């Protein structure tokens, strides 16, 4: 695509008004849905007036905001930069140099599919979200993505076809969903339920007996153990089902290909997305697995690009990997060869386990358990179990932690109930810091903190002399290398 096509400021396609209107209505409903629920449970006379107000004012406000957002949003893309002008009362202009763009995404929700639109999003360093999003027709969005990435990476034109790295079958989706973090889903369900109760509490107080919750709780406690066990089992099954559905919807039609500019990643059915990650924007790699996934050679691979922890979770580049062969293909694009064994490696000092058990397990449990037992209930003594859990947690972490290196790369293995591997090239390091507490000074220990543009990596409680040698070697590699971040 020629840059001259979009060199003048222009608006998004007019059909974008529908998407903006839908998004505005959803945001309003999320903010005022308790008020709407209150209107619905009121008496008929009160409901008519409030209902008319909602039916008239809410759509009018949403339509007005959508039109303002549409008419006062203009953009252009030149050979050097992307520029966006927004705002009515408060004007704002955003300029993104093309060489600073680290990744480009194409997202398409189900409502955008109706209007034949796609959302083109640009990521830049230091931003936790897509700094600029533009709605375009799908074909135009794909052409612009290729144009911007070609300019940002200075890639040479090539006639080679894209190389398919991996795609997920329905069987792979089932394995990925059944081995995902169901505990996380359980906490999400509990959080949504508690949030719902909190939002409607003031509404239902006027219509239900104040002792309703207390009576319900007493009846539940009087129920048989079998009934309670069936309830717990049903909740666990629901968590597994919800995890499976979330995984299938998130990764269906998943496909990753290797192009001249980088990795092209597409996925999704109802809400689809397409991302292109330039090779040189990747700072380091990581992949993790739990015990169950390890048995079937399944991993969750991640490209850590510029931005690190500031990047929101939905913008992170996570790839489900179904075999070690695919894992090797992805890793070798970052560094050609990863040795199976390392001559140089470090473990954390044993005092790391005992110090953390003391400060995060024994002391908190004693400080909290005694006053709660005296002034509250004898169940507070259950807090005395905390040190055992903390000890187990840090024992597993200490046992699995291994900091290894060669003259080309750093390899770090961590994990508690699973395993996580990090691969980092020395040349991608921005700075290395050595930190010591008073206890570490007495034991000649230190924390080695490695800063990169993609995040921070820490090696805790290693010998001070080894930390200084690694710091000096990292400085030497960065200064002697001509490779940029």
Buried (B, 14 or more C-beta within 10 A) or exposed (E): BEBEEBEEEEBBBEBBBBBBBBBBBEEBEEEBEBEBBBBEEBEEEEBEEBBEEEEEEBEEEBBEBBEBBBEBBBBBBBEEBBBBBBEEEEEEEBEBEBEBBBBBBBBBBEBBBEBEBBBBBBBBBEBEEBBBBBBBBBEBBBBBBBBBBBBBBEBEEEEEEEEEBBBBEEEBBEBBBBBBEBEEBBEBBEEEEEEEEEEBEEBBEEEEEEEEEEEEEEEEEEEEEEEEEEEEEEEEEBBBEBBBEBBBBBBBEBBBBBBBBBBBBBBBEEBBBBBBBBBBBBBBBBBBBBEEBEEBBBBBBBBBBBBBEEBEEEBEBBBBBBBEEBBEBBBEBBBEEBEEEBEEEBBBBEEBBBBBBBEBBBEBBEEBBBEBBEEEEEEBEEBBEBBEEBBBBBBBBBEBBBBBBBEBBBBBBBBBEBBBBBBBBBBBBBEBBBEBEEEBEEBEBBBBBBBBBBBEBBBBBBBBEBBBEBBEBBBEBBEEEEEEB
